[in-house]
C-alpha cells in the first residue's frame, strides 16, 4: 500500500506543474518583475508598449512629415503637384508690392499692363492773355498778356493774316489790348496779332489812327510819335478782364470799381457822362481807362496813356 500511495502522489504533482510550452510562452516571472532581453523583437518596455500593435497611421507618419522612405525631403512638385517655378516667393525685405505693379501683373488694376499713370500736368501757355486784374477787378500790369496767334510768313515775305486780329479773348487793360502793348511800334504789334494795319499815312505823322485789315470792326489803335499809345473800343465783343465794356451800366461800373472810378460831365459831348478808372498801382499811374456814357450805359471806351486818352482826336 505504501508503494501505491507514493505513485499516486507523483502523478498529482506532475499534473499541476506547468509544461515546458507553458513556461516558454510567459514573458517574465509571475512576480511581475521585468526581465531584460538582449535584442529580442518582443522585448517589453516599462509601460508594456511592446505588447501593443502599432496604431493605424503610425506607419504613415513619415509621409505626413514630408519625409520619403529613403530619408530625402520631397520636392514641391511631389507634394503639391505644381511646378516649382509657378510659385512666386515675395521678398520679405521688399515690403508690400505697389498696387500699380500688382495691377500690371494681374491685369486687374484697370489699366493695360505697363501703362503708367502720370499726374495730371498743366501745359505751359506763356503769359496770360491779358494783364491780371487787381483788387478793383480791372487788369493791372502784374502779369503780361499772352501773344495772340502769331502770323505765319509766306514764302514771298508777306504776312499771312490771322482769322481776326482780336477776339473776345483779347482783353483791354491799362497796358494794351491782347498781346499789343502800349509803347510797341505798329510793325511789332502787327506781327503779334497777324494783321496789316489800315490807315497808316504814306508820309508819316505824329498822331494817326489804325485799324486791323482782318477786323473785328469797332477797334482802333492810336499811334502817337511812332508807338501805339491808345485803343478805342465801340463794340461789345471786346471788354476788360472783369467784363466791363459797351453796354455796362454806370451803376455796375461804380459798384465794381468803387473809389477808383471818377465820374464827371463829359468835357466835349453834351449830355454825356465820362467815367474814368484811375489805377492806384504806381506802375499804372500813367494810364487810364475812360468810359463814355450816355443814357446810363457805356457807349464806347478807351484805354492808354493819360494824356492821349484825354484827347478828343489826333491833331
C-alpha positions in Angstrom: 0.0 0.0 0.0 2.8 2.3 0.8 4.1 2.0 -2.7 0.8 2.7 -4.2 0.4 5.9 -2.2 3.8 7.2 -3.4 2.9 6.5 -7.1 -0.4 8.5 -6.8 1.4 11.5 -5.2 3.9 11.6 -8.0 1.1 11.7 -10.6 -0.7 14.6 -8.8 2.4 16.7 -8.7 3.1 16.1 -12.4 -0.5 17.2 -13.5 -0.3 20.6 -11.6 3.1 21.6 -12.8 3.3 23.9 -15.9 4.6 22.2 -19.0 7.6 23.4 -21.0 5.5 25.1 -23.6 3.5 27.0 -21.0 6.7 28.2 -19.4 8.2 29.3 -22.7 5.2 31.4 -23.5 5.5 33.6 -20.4 7.3 37.0 -20.7 8.6 37.0 -17.2 8.3 35.6 -13.7 5.0 35.6 -12.0 6.2 38.1 -9.5 5.7 40.9 -12.2 9.3 41.9 -12.4 10.6 42.6 -15.9 13.4 40.6 -17.4 15.9 42.2 -19.7 16.2 40.8 -23.2 19.2 41.4 -25.3 17.8 42.3 -28.7 14.5 40.4 -29.0 11.7 41.9 -31.1 9.2 41.1 -28.4 11.2 42.9 -25.6 8.8 44.6 -23.2 9.1 48.2 -22.3 8.4 49.5 -18.8 4.9 50.6 -19.8 4.1 47.4 -21.7 4.0 49.1 -25.1 6.0 46.3 -26.6 2.9 44.1 -26.2 0.7 46.5 -28.3 0.1 46.7 -32.1 1.3 49.9 -33.8 -1.6 52.3 -34.1 -3.1 53.0 -37.5 -1.3 55.9 -39.1 2.0 55.3 -37.3 3.3 53.6 -40.4 2.3 56.7 -42.5 3.9 59.2 -40.1 6.9 59.6 -42.3 4.7 60.6 -45.3 2.9 63.1 -43.2 6.1 64.8 -42.1 7.3 65.1 -45.7 10.0 62.5 -45.4 10.5 60.0 -48.1 11.3 56.4 -47.3 14.9 56.9 -48.2 15.1 59.9 -45.9 15.2 62.7 -48.5 12.7 65.5 -48.5 10.1 65.5 -51.3 10.1 68.4 -53.8 7.3 70.9 -54.2 6.2 69.0 -57.3 5.9 65.8 -55.4 3.9 67.4 -52.6 1.6 69.9 -54.4 1.6 68.7 -58.0 2.7 72.1 -59.3 5.9 73.2 -60.9 8.4 74.9 -58.6 8.7 77.9 -60.8 5.0 78.6 -60.7 5.3 79.6 -57.0 6.0 83.3 -56.6 8.0 84.0 -53.5 7.8 87.5 -52.1 11.0 89.1 -50.8 10.3 90.0 -47.1 12.7 92.9 -47.2 11.0 94.5 -50.2 7.8 95.4 -48.3 4.3 95.2 -49.8 4.1 95.3 -53.6 2.8 98.6 -55.0 -0.8 98.5 -56.2 0.1 99.6 -59.7 2.7 96.9 -60.1 0.3 94.3 -59.0 -2.2 95.6 -61.5 0.3 95.2 -64.3 0.9 91.6 -63.4 -2.7 90.5 -62.8 -4.5 92.9 -65.2 -6.9 93.9 -62.5 -5.8 97.5 -61.9 -8.0 99.0 -64.6 -5.0 99.9 -66.9 -3.3 97.9 -69.6 -0.1 96.1 -68.5 2.8 98.5 -68.5 0.6 101.6 -68.6 1.9 104.4 -66.4 -0.3 106.8 -64.7 1.2 110.2 -64.7 0.0 113.0 -62.6 -2.2 115.4 -64.4 0.2 118.2 -66.0 -0.6 121.6 -66.9 0.6 122.8 -70.3 2.6 125.9 -70.3 1.0 128.5 -72.5 3.2 131.5 -71.9 1.9 134.7 -70.4 -1.7 135.2 -69.6 -3.8 136.6 -72.5 -4.3 139.8 -70.6 -2.8 141.6 -67.7 -4.0 140.2 -64.3 -6.8 142.1 -62.6 -6.1 144.0 -59.4 -8.3 144.1 -56.4 -10.5 146.5 -58.2 -11.4 144.0 -60.9 -9.5 145.8 -63.6 -6.4 144.3 -65.2 -3.1 145.5 -63.9 0.5 145.1 -65.2 1.3 142.3 -62.7 1.3 139.8 -65.5 1.8 140.3 -69.2 -0.7 139.3 -71.8 0.0 136.3 -74.0 0.6 136.9 -77.7 -2.4 136.4 -79.9 -2.0 133.8 -82.7 1.3 134.6 -84.4 1.1 135.1 -88.2 3.0 132.7 -90.4 5.2 134.4 -93.0 4.6 133.3 -96.6 7.5 132.3 -98.8 7.3 135.6 -100.6 7.9 137.5 -97.4 4.3 138.8 -96.9 2.4 138.2 -93.7 -0.5 135.7 -93.6 -3.4 137.3 -91.8 -4.9 135.7 -88.8 -8.6 134.9 -88.9 -9.2 138.0 -86.8 -6.6 140.3 -85.2 -8.7 140.5 -82.0 -11.5 138.5 -80.5 -13.3 138.0 -77.2 -10.1 136.7 -75.6 -8.3 139.9 -76.3 -8.9 141.8 -73.1 -8.5 145.6 -72.7 -6.4 146.8 -69.9 -4.2 149.7 -68.8 -1.2 148.1 -70.6 -2.9 147.5 -74.0 -5.2 145.0 -75.8 -4.5 141.3 -76.1 -0.8 141.0 -77.0 -0.5 144.6 -78.2 1.1 146.7 -75.5 1.3 150.4 -75.3 4.7 151.6 -76.5 5.0 149.0 -79.3 5.7 150.0 -82.8 2.9 149.4 -85.4 5.2 146.9 -87.1 5.8 144.8 -84.0 2.1 144.9 -83.0 1.0 143.8 -86.5 3.3 140.8 -86.2 1.9 140.0 -82.8 -1.7 139.7 -83.9 -1.2 138.7 -87.6 -2.6 141.7 -89.3 -1.9 144.6 -91.7 -2.8 148.0 -90.4 -5.1 150.2 -92.4 -4.9 153.9 -92.0 -1.1 154.3 -91.9 -0.3 157.6 -93.6 2.1 157.4 -96.5 4.2 160.3 -95.4 4.0 159.5 -91.7 2.5 161.7 -88.9 2.9 162.4 -85.2 -0.6 161.0 -84.5 -2.8 158.8 -86.5 -5.4 156.0 -86.1 -5.0 152.5 -87.5 -7.4 149.6 -87.7 -6.7 145.9 -88.4 -7.4 144.8 -92.0 -8.9 141.5 -90.8 -11.1 143.1 -88.1 -13.0 142.9 -86.0 -14.9 146.2 -86.6 -15.1 148.5 -83.6 -11.5 148.6 -82.6 -8.9 151.3 -83.4 -5.4 152.0 -82.2 -3.8 155.4 -81.9 -0.2 155.8 -82.9 1.5 158.7 -81.2 5.1 159.7 -82.0 5.7 156.3 -83.6 4.3 154.0 -81.0 0.9 152.6 -80.1 -0.4 154.6 -77.1 -4.2 154.2 -77.1 -7.0 151.8 -78.1 -10.6 152.8 -78.8 -13.4 150.2 -78.4 -17.0 150.7 -79.6 -18.1 147.0 -79.9 -19.4 144.8 -77.1 -17.1 142.0 -78.3 -14.0 143.4 -76.6 -14.1 144.0 -72.9 -11.9 144.4 -69.8 -10.8 141.4 -67.9 -13.6 142.0 -65.4 -16.1 142.1 -68.2 -16.7 145.8 -68.3 -17.4 147.4 -71.7 -20.0 148.6 -74.1 -23.5 148.1 -72.6 -22.3 148.1 -69.0 -24.4 150.4 -66.8 -22.9 153.2 -64.8 -24.1 151.7 -61.5 -22.2 148.5 -62.3 -19.0 150.5 -63.0 -19.3 152.2 -59.7 -20.0 149.0 -57.9 -17.1 147.2 -59.4 -14.5 150.0 -59.3 -15.5 151.9 -56.2 -13.3 154.9 -55.3 -11.0 154.2 -58.2 -13.7 155.5 -60.6 -14.2 159.2 -61.1 -17.5 160.4 -62.7 -18.0 163.8 -64.3 -19.8 165.5 -67.1 -18.3 164.8 -70.4 -15.9 167.6 -71.4 -16.8 167.6 -75.1 -20.1 165.6 -75.5 -23.1 167.5 -74.2 -25.4 165.4 -72.0 -22.9 162.5 -71.7 -21.0 161.3 -68.7 -17.3 160.5 -68.5 -16.3 157.8 -66.0 -12.6 157.2 -65.7 -10.7 154.4 -64.0 -7.7 155.7 -62.1 -5.4 152.9 -61.0 -3.6 153.1 -57.7 -0.7 150.8 -58.7 2.3 153.0 -59.2 3.2 151.0 -62.3 -0.1 152.0 -63.9 -0.1 155.7 -62.8 0.5 156.9 -66.3 -2.5 155.1 -67.8 -6.3 155.4 -67.7 -9.4 153.6 -68.9 -12.2 156.1 -69.8 -15.8 155.1 -70.4 -18.1 157.4 -72.4 -21.7 157.0 -71.0 -25.0 158.1 -72.5 -28.4 157.1 -71.2 -26.8 155.5 -68.2 -24.7 152.9 -70.0 -21.3 152.7 -71.7 -21.4 153.5 -75.4 -17.7 153.3 -76.0 -14.5 153.3 -74.0 -10.8 153.7 -74.5 -7.5 152.9 -72.7 -4.0 154.2 -72.9 -1.6 156.9 -71.6 -3.4 159.6 -69.6 -2.6 162.5 -71.9 -3.6 160.5 -75.0 -6.8 159.2 -73.6 -7.8 162.8 -72.8 -7.5 163.8 -76.5 -10.7 164.2 -78.5 -8.9 163.4 -81.7 -5.4 163.3 -83.3 -4.3 166.8 -84.0 
